[in-house]
Amino acid sequence: MSDSTSAVQALATQLIQAWPGNRTQVTLDTSVIPTEESQSYAVQDRIIASLESPVAAWKVGSKSVDGPMQAAPLPGAGVQLAPATIQRSAYGVLVLELELAFRFNRDFAPGEQVYSDAEVLAAISHTVTTIEIVSSRYAGWPVDKLAMLADLQSHGGLVVGEAVPYDASYPFEKPSLTWTHDGRNVAPETTGNPAGDPRRLLPWLVNHAARRGVGVPAGTLITCGTYTGMYAPKTPGTIVGQFQGLPEIRLAIA
């Protein structure tokens, strides 16, 4: 067994023991930190295989308009419909992000075939507002970026708003929005998706999932990165987000 395989198995075992849950339980040993993305994705696969919860969604993002992309499958147990309520005590790290997501009207089967940008974009059926709950199994978060990628990209949960029919003319790159906590504005001065138009992430995600042998069934939700940066609520209350022309989404923190 190679050293890299041993490290993948060791980190996966630690993270699996911390799932399900969002408490910080894993002290990261430098000897098991992934050194390349393929190792992080191998850990993700082991985590998902260990959970009695099928993949219900994916998260994908990029830190710039032409930068590399990263993704994680999201287990169904952590996906809930808005309006939703979470307990602050259930999380070590708790950070919230307002995002836009998409659904497809067709299956993208697993395999080595390459799906074109045109056929992926032609399959978008709905736009959905989401609140990504960012959390971690690691003590001392944030940690090394490949270690966070292995931990399902710091996934803590996903709150899903009302789906609306897809409109290709919508200003996806930088729509106006509101983001409040008990009526107080918590949006940054500048908002927008760092990836630019989030639809550019979809073909990469579909092909990434296909190569991993899982594919993307019709109706799977793909959430595509924050428009508001990271908001760490310090007190209980109600978080409300809304993009221009789309239904609002609500999350109560008890």
C-alpha positions in Angstrom: 0.0 0.0 0.0 1.5 3.4 -1.0 1.9 6.2 1.5 -0.7 8.3 -0.3 -3.2 5.5 -0.1 -2.5 5.0 3.5 -3.0 8.7 4.1 -6.3 8.8 2.2 -7.6 5.8 4.3 -6.4 7.3 7.6 -8.0 10.7 6.9 -11.2 9.1 5.6 -11.5 6.9 8.7 -11.2 10.0 11.0 -13.8 12.0 9.1 -16.2 9.0 8.8 -16.1 8.7 12.6 -17.1 12.3 12.8 -20.1 11.9 10.4 -22.9 12.5 10.6 -22.5 15.7 12.5 -20.9 19.1 12.4 -19.0 19.1 15.6 -15.2 19.7 15.4 -13.8 16.4 16.3 -10.8 15.7 14.1 -7.4 17.1 14.9 -5.6 17.2 11.6 -2.3 15.3 11.5 0.1 16.7 8.8 0.9 13.2 7.7 -2.6 12.7 6.4 -3.2 16.0 4.6 -3.9 15.4 0.9 -1.2 16.6 -1.4 -3.4 16.6 -4.5 -7.1 16.9 -5.4 -7.4 13.3 -6.4 -6.7 12.3 -2.8 -9.3 14.7 -1.5 -11.9 13.3 -3.8 -11.0 9.8 -2.8 -11.7 10.7 0.8 -15.0 12.2 -0.3 -16.0 9.0 -2.0 -15.2 7.0 1.2 -17.3 9.4 3.3 -20.3 9.2 1.0 -20.0 5.4 0.8 -20.1 5.2 4.6 -23.3 7.2 5.0 -26.8 5.7 4.8 -27.8 8.7 2.8 -27.7 9.0 -1.0 -26.3 12.0 -2.8 -29.1 14.6 -3.2 -27.1 17.6 -4.3 -23.6 18.9 -5.3 -21.7 22.0 -4.4 -19.3 23.5 -6.9 -17.4 26.7 -6.9 -14.4 28.7 -8.1 -12.6 31.6 -6.5 -12.3 33.6 -9.8 -14.0 34.0 -13.2 -11.4 31.8 -14.9 -10.0 29.8 -12.0 -10.0 26.1 -11.2 -13.2 24.5 -9.9 -13.8 22.2 -6.9 -16.8 20.2 -5.9 -18.3 17.9 -3.3 -21.3 15.6 -3.3 -23.9 16.4 -0.6 -25.7 13.6 1.3 -29.5 13.9 1.4 -29.6 13.9 5.2 -28.2 17.4 5.2 -30.5 18.9 2.6 -33.7 20.4 3.9 -36.5 22.6 2.4 -37.0 26.2 3.5 -38.2 27.6 5.8 -35.9 25.6 8.0 -34.6 25.7 11.6 -31.3 24.6 12.9 -29.8 24.4 16.4 -26.7 26.5 16.9 -25.5 24.0 19.5 -25.3 21.3 16.8 -22.4 23.0 15.1 -18.9 23.8 16.1 -18.2 26.0 13.1 -21.3 27.8 11.7 -21.1 30.0 8.6 -23.8 30.8 6.1 -23.7 31.7 2.4 -26.5 32.8 0.1 -26.2 30.9 -3.2 -28.0 30.1 -6.5 -28.5 26.6 -7.6 -29.8 24.8 -10.7 -31.7 21.6 -11.6 -31.6 19.6 -14.8 -34.4 18.0 -16.7 -32.3 15.0 -17.9 -29.9 12.4 -16.5 -26.2 12.7 -17.1 -24.9 9.1 -16.9 -21.6 8.2 -15.4 -18.8 7.2 -17.6 -15.8 8.6 -19.6 -17.9 10.4 -22.2 -17.6 14.2 -22.3 -20.7 16.2 -22.1 -20.5 19.5 -24.0 -21.2 22.9 -22.6 -24.1 23.3 -24.9 -25.9 20.1 -23.9 -25.4 20.7 -20.2 -26.7 24.3 -20.4 -29.6 23.2 -22.6 -30.7 20.8 -19.8 -31.2 23.5 -17.1 -34.8 23.4 -16.0 -35.0 25.4 -12.7 -33.2 28.0 -10.7 -33.2 27.7 -6.9 -32.1 30.0 -4.1 -30.1 28.1 -1.4 -28.4 28.8 1.9 -25.2 26.8 2.2 -24.4 25.9 5.8 -20.6 25.8 6.0 -19.2 23.7 8.9 -16.4 21.3 9.6 -15.3 18.2 11.3 -11.9 19.7 12.0 -10.7 21.3 15.1 -8.9 24.6 14.3 -10.9 25.3 11.2 -10.1 26.7 8.6 -7.4 24.2 7.8 -5.4 23.2 4.7 -7.6 23.7 1.6 -7.2 20.1 0.3 -8.1 18.8 3.8 -11.3 21.0 3.7 -12.0 19.6 0.2 -11.8 16.1 1.6 -14.3 17.0 4.3 -17.0 17.5 1.6 -15.7 21.1 1.1 -16.7 22.0 4.7 -20.3 20.9 4.1 -22.6 21.4 7.1 -26.0 21.4 5.3 -28.0 23.0 2.5 -31.3 24.8 2.8 -33.3 24.7 -0.4 -35.8 27.4 -1.5 -38.6 27.4 -4.0 -37.6 26.3 -7.5 -38.6 28.6 -10.4 -38.4 27.9 -14.1 -35.0 28.7 -15.6 -34.7 32.0 -17.4 -31.5 32.2 -19.4 -31.7 36.1 -19.5 -31.5 36.4 -15.7 -28.4 38.4 -14.5 -26.7 35.4 -12.9 -23.3 37.0 -12.5 -24.3 39.9 -10.2 -28.1 40.1 -9.4 -29.2 42.5 -6.7 -30.0 40.8 -3.4 -30.9 41.2 0.2 -29.4 39.3 3.1 -30.6 40.0 6.7 -30.4 38.6 10.2 -33.5 39.6 12.2 -34.1 42.5 9.8 -30.5 43.8 10.0 -28.5 43.9 6.8 -25.6 41.5 6.8 -24.7 41.6 3.1 -21.2 42.9 2.2 -20.9 46.1 0.3 -20.0 44.3 -2.8 -21.9 41.1 -3.8 -21.6 38.7 -6.7 -20.3 35.2 -7.4 -16.5 35.1 -7.6 -16.8 32.5 -10.4 -18.6 35.1 -12.5 -21.6 33.5 -14.2 -22.2 30.4 -12.1 -23.5 28.5 -15.1 -19.9 28.1 -16.3 -19.4 25.7 -13.4 -22.2 23.3 -14.5 -20.5 21.5 -17.5 -17.4 20.9 -15.4 -19.4 19.5 -12.5 -21.4 17.2 -14.7 -18.3 15.8 -16.3 -16.5 15.6 -12.9 -19.4 13.5 -11.5 -19.6 11.3 -14.6 -15.9 10.5 -14.3 -16.3 9.6 -10.6 -18.8 7.0 -11.6 -22.0 8.5 -10.1 -23.3 10.9 -12.8 -26.0 13.5 -12.2 -29.6 12.2 -12.3 -32.4 14.5 -13.4 -33.6 16.8 -10.6 -30.3 16.8 -8.7 -29.6 20.2 -7.2 -26.3 21.9 -8.1 -25.5 24.8 -5.8 -22.8 27.1 -7.3 -21.1 29.3 -4.7 -21.7 32.3 -2.5 -22.8 35.7 -3.6 -22.4 37.1 -0.1 -19.2 35.7 1.2 -19.2 34.0 4.6 -21.5 35.2 7.3 -21.0 33.8 10.8 -24.0 34.5 12.9 -23.2 35.3 16.6 -26.7 35.1 17.9 -29.9 33.2 17.3 -32.5 34.6 14.9 -33.9 34.5 11.4 -31.8 34.7 8.3 -33.6 35.9 5.2 -32.1 36.0 1.7 -33.6 37.0 -1.6 -32.2 37.5 -5.1 -34.0 40.0 -7.4 -37.1 38.5 -8.9 -36.8 35.2 -7.0 -38.6 33.9 -3.9 -37.0 34.6 -0.6 -35.5 31.9 1.6 -35.6 31.7 5.4 -33.5 29.9 8.0 -34.1 30.2 11.7 -31.2 29.6 14.2 -32.4 28.5 17.6 
